[in-house]
Amino acid sequence: MAKVYFLIGGNLGDRELVLKRTTYALAKYVGKIVKESAVYETEPWGFNHDKSFLNQVVVVETKLLPENVLQKTQDIEKSLGRVRKKNRYSERIIDIDILFYDKVIVNTERLEIPHPRMGERLFVLAPLAELAPEMIHPANGNSILEMKDRCPDTSDVCVFKE
């Protein structure tokens, strides 16, 4: 069984309900959820929008290979109403990013693991550091907590109060 770390999040619709539906779908189609971070509220990154994001890190144990995990997550996004836009940074109902798949490094046209831009984004590193502060990034050799402490992102990221 591989351990996969996902970042899930969105800023459209009923954000809390969408996160719950996403974790349910991950459990149903990808594998057993073994850990979940708190839900974090974050301002949009890379673009302006009046609605903030809710983000969460979810850890799943799976028998699926990385490419199959990607396909399942894209199917889940589509089933929840995700519409992909030409601009990478835009509002969305849900986004499911694969942060880590065990300590495997994948670099194909379709898939990059570990997620190549996680070190630039506090909204990724804050919930990830909550669950795995001492985990070592397999490509850069730094712990998640070290990455969080060195992150250049100054966005507001705080635990969401339901």
Contacts in CASP RR format, 6 or more apart in sequence:
PFRMAT RR
TARGET T0000
AUTHOR 0000-0000-0000
METHOD contacts of the structure
MODEL  1
MAKVYFLIGGNLGDRELVLKRTTYALAKYVGKIVKESAVYETEPWGFNHD
KSFLNQVVVVETKLLPENVLQKTQDIEKSLGRVRKKNRYSERIIDIDILF
YDKVIVNTERLEIPHPRMGERLFVLAPLAELAPEMIHPANGNSILEMKDR
CPDTSDVCVFKE
1 61 0 8 1.000
1 62 0 8 1.000
1 63 0 8 1.000
2 61 0 8 1.000
2 62 0 8 1.000
2 63 0 8 1.000
2 64 0 8 1.000
2 101 0 8 1.000
2 102 0 8 1.000
2 104 0 8 1.000
3 34 0 8 1.000
3 59 0 8 1.000
3 60 0 8 1.000
3 61 0 8 1.000
3 100 0 8 1.000
3 101 0 8 1.000
3 102 0 8 1.000
4 30 0 8 1.000
4 59 0 8 1.000
4 60 0 8 1.000
4 61 0 8 1.000
4 62 0 8 1.000
4 69 0 8 1.000
4 98 0 8 1.000
4 100 0 8 1.000
4 101 0 8 1.000
4 102 0 8 1.000
5 57 0 8 1.000
5 58 0 8 1.000
5 59 0 8 1.000
5 98 0 8 1.000
5 99 0 8 1.000
5 100 0 8 1.000
5 128 0 8 1.000
5 131 0 8 1.000
5 132 0 8 1.000
6 26 0 8 1.000
6 57 0 8 1.000
6 58 0 8 1.000
6 59 0 8 1.000
6 60 0 8 1.000
6 73 0 8 1.000
6 96 0 8 1.000
6 97 0 8 1.000
6 98 0 8 1.000
6 99 0 8 1.000
7 55 0 8 1.000
7 56 0 8 1.000
7 57 0 8 1.000
7 95 0 8 1.000
7 96 0 8 1.000
7 97 0 8 1.000
7 99 0 8 1.000
7 115 0 8 1.000
7 118 0 8 1.000
7 123 0 8 1.000
7 124 0 8 1.000
7 127 0 8 1.000
7 128 0 8 1.000
8 19 0 8 1.000
8 22 0 8 1.000
8 23 0 8 1.000
8 26 0 8 1.000
8 55 0 8 1.000
8 56 0 8 1.000
8 57 0 8 1.000
8 58 0 8 1.000
8 94 0 8 1.000
8 95 0 8 1.000
8 96 0 8 1.000
8 97 0 8 1.000
9 15 0 8 1.000
9 18 0 8 1.000
9 19 0 8 1.000
9 22 0 8 1.000
9 53 0 8 1.000
9 54 0 8 1.000
9 55 0 8 1.000
9 56 0 8 1.000
9 94 0 8 1.000
9 95 0 8 1.000
9 96 0 8 1.000
10 18 0 8 1.000
10 19 0 8 1.000
10 53 0 8 1.000
10 54 0 8 1.000
10 55 0 8 1.000
10 91 0 8 1.000
10 92 0 8 1.000
10 93 0 8 1.000
10 94 0 8 1.000
10 95 0 8 1.000
11 44 0 8 1.000
11 49 0 8 1.000
11 51 0 8 1.000
11 52 0 8 1.000
11 53 0 8 1.000
11 54 0 8 1.000
11 91 0 8 1.000
11 92 0 8 1.000
12 51 0 8 1.000
12 91 0 8 1.000
12 92 0 8 1.000
12 93 0 8 1.000
13 93 0 8 1.000
15 53 0 8 1.000
15 54 0 8 1.000
16 39 0 8 1.000
16 54 0 8 1.000
16 162 0 8 1.000
18 80 0 8 1.000
18 93 0 8 1.000
18 94 0 8 1.000
19 39 0 8 1.000
19 54 0 8 1.000
19 56 0 8 1.000
21 80 0 8 1.000
22 58 0 8 1.000
22 76 0 8 1.000
22 80 0 8 1.000
22 94 0 8 1.000
22 96 0 8 1.000
23 33 0 8 1.000
23 36 0 8 1.000
23 56 0 8 1.000
23 58 0 8 1.000
25 76 0 8 1.000
25 79 0 8 1.000
25 80 0 8 1.000
26 33 0 8 1.000
26 58 0 8 1.000
26 60 0 8 1.000
26 73 0 8 1.000
26 76 0 8 1.000
26 96 0 8 1.000
27 33 0 8 1.000
27 60 0 8 1.000
29 72 0 8 1.000
29 75 0 8 1.000
29 76 0 8 1.000
30 60 0 8 1.000
30 62 0 8 1.000
30 64 0 8 1.000
30 69 0 8 1.000
30 72 0 8 1.000
30 73 0 8 1.000
31 60 0 8 1.000
31 61 0 8 1.000
31 62 0 8 1.000
31 63 0 8 1.000
31 64 0 8 1.000
32 60 0 8 1.000
32 61 0 8 1.000
32 62 0 8 1.000
33 58 0 8 1.000
33 59 0 8 1.000
33 60 0 8 1.000
34 59 0 8 1.000
34 60 0 8 1.000
34 61 0 8 1.000
35 57 0 8 1.000
35 58 0 8 1.000
35 59 0 8 1.000
35 131 0 8 1.000
36 56 0 8 1.000
36 57 0 8 1.000
36 58 0 8 1.000
36 59 0 8 1.000
37 56 0 8 1.000
37 57 0 8 1.000
37 58 0 8 1.000
37 127 0 8 1.000
37 128 0 8 1.000
37 130 0 8 1.000
37 131 0 8 1.000
38 56 0 8 1.000
38 127 0 8 1.000
38 130 0 8 1.000
38 159 0 8 1.000
38 160 0 8 1.000
39 54 0 8 1.000
39 55 0 8 1.000
39 56 0 8 1.000
39 159 0 8 1.000
39 160 0 8 1.000
39 162 0 8 1.000
40 54 0 8 1.000
40 55 0 8 1.000
40 56 0 8 1.000
40 123 0 8 1.000
40 126 0 8 1.000
40 127 0 8 1.000
40 157 0 8 1.000
40 158 0 8 1.000
40 159 0 8 1.000
40 160 0 8 1.000
41 52 0 8 1.000
41 53 0 8 1.000
41 54 0 8 1.000
41 55 0 8 1.000
41 157 0 8 1.000
41 158 0 8 1.000
41 159 0 8 1.000
41 160 0 8 1.000
42 52 0 8 1.000
42 53 0 8 1.000
42 54 0 8 1.000
42 55 0 8 1.000
42 122 0 8 1.000
42 123 0 8 1.000
42 155 0 8 1.000
42 156 0 8 1.000
42 157 0 8 1.000
42 158 0 8 1.000
43 52 0 8 1.000
43 53 0 8 1.000
43 155 0 8 1.000
43 156 0 8 1.000
44 52 0 8 1.000
44 53 0 8 1.000
44 89 0 8 1.000
44 91 0 8 1.000
45 89 0 8 1.000
45 121 0 8 1.000
45 123 0 8 1.000
45 153 0 8 1.000
45 155 0 8 1.000
46 89 0 8 1.000
47 87 0 8 1.000
47 89 0 8 1.000
47 90 0 8 1.000
47 91 0 8 1.000
49 90 0 8 1.000
49 91 0 8 1.000
51 91 0 8 1.000
53 123 0 8 1.000
54 160 0 8 1.000
55 123 0 8 1.000
55 124 0 8 1.000
55 127 0 8 1.000
56 127 0 8 1.000
57 99 0 8 1.000
57 124 0 8 1.000
57 127 0 8 1.000
57 128 0 8 1.000
57 130 0 8 1.000
57 131 0 8 1.000
59 131 0 8 1.000
59 132 0 8 1.000
62 69 0 8 1.000
64 72 0 8 1.000
66 98 0 8 1.000
66 101 0 8 1.000
66 104 0 8 1.000
66 106 0 8 1.000
66 111 0 8 1.000
66 113 0 8 1.000
67 108 0 8 1.000
67 110 0 8 1.000
67 111 0 8 1.000
69 98 0 8 1.000
69 101 0 8 1.000
70 98 0 8 1.000
70 110 0 8 1.000
70 111 0 8 1.000
73 96 0 8 1.000
73 98 0 8 1.000
74 96 0 8 1.000
76 94 0 8 1.000
76 96 0 8 1.000
77 94 0 8 1.000
77 95 0 8 1.000
77 96 0 8 1.000
80 93 0 8 1.000
80 94 0 8 1.000
81 93 0 8 1.000
81 94 0 8 1.000
82 92 0 8 1.000
82 93 0 8 1.000
82 94 0 8 1.000
82 95 0 8 1.000
83 92 0 8 1.000
83 93 0 8 1.000
97 115 0 8 1.000
97 124 0 8 1.000
98 111 0 8 1.000
98 113 0 8 1.000
98 115 0 8 1.000
99 113 0 8 1.000
99 114 0 8 1.000
99 115 0 8 1.000
99 118 0 8 1.000
99 124 0 8 1.000
99 128 0 8 1.000
100 113 0 8 1.000
100 114 0 8 1.000
100 115 0 8 1.000
100 135 0 8 1.000
100 138 0 8 1.000
101 113 0 8 1.000
103 138 0 8 1.000
104 113 0 8 1.000
104 138 0 8 1.000
105 113 0 8 1.000
105 114 0 8 1.000
105 138 0 8 1.000
105 139 0 8 1.000
106 112 0 8 1.000
106 113 0 8 1.000
114 137 0 8 1.000
114 138 0 8 1.000
114 139 0 8 1.000
115 124 0 8 1.000
118 124 0 8 1.000
118 125 0 8 1.000
118 128 0 8 1.000
118 147 0 8 1.000
119 125 0 8 1.000
119 147 0 8 1.000
119 151 0 8 1.000
120 151 0 8 1.000
120 152 0 8 1.000
120 153 0 8 1.000
121 151 0 8 1.000
121 153 0 8 1.000
122 148 0 8 1.000
122 151 0 8 1.000
122 153 0 8 1.000
122 154 0 8 1.000
122 155 0 8 1.000
122 157 0 8 1.000
123 153 0 8 1.000
123 155 0 8 1.000
123 157 0 8 1.000
125 144 0 8 1.000
125 147 0 8 1.000
125 148 0 8 1.000
125 151 0 8 1.000
126 148 0 8 1.000
126 157 0 8 1.000
128 135 0 8 1.000
128 144 0 8 1.000
128 148 0 8 1.000
129 144 0 8 1.000
129 145 0 8 1.000
129 147 0 8 1.000
129 148 0 8 1.000
132 144 0 8 1.000
133 143 0 8 1.000
133 144 0 8 1.000
133 145 0 8 1.000
133 148 0 8 1.000
134 143 0 8 1.000
134 144 0 8 1.000
134 145 0 8 1.000
135 143 0 8 1.000
135 144 0 8 1.000
136 142 0 8 1.000
136 143 0 8 1.000
137 143 0 8 1.000
137 144 0 8 1.000
137 147 0 8 1.000
140 147 0 8 1.000
142 150 0 8 1.000
END
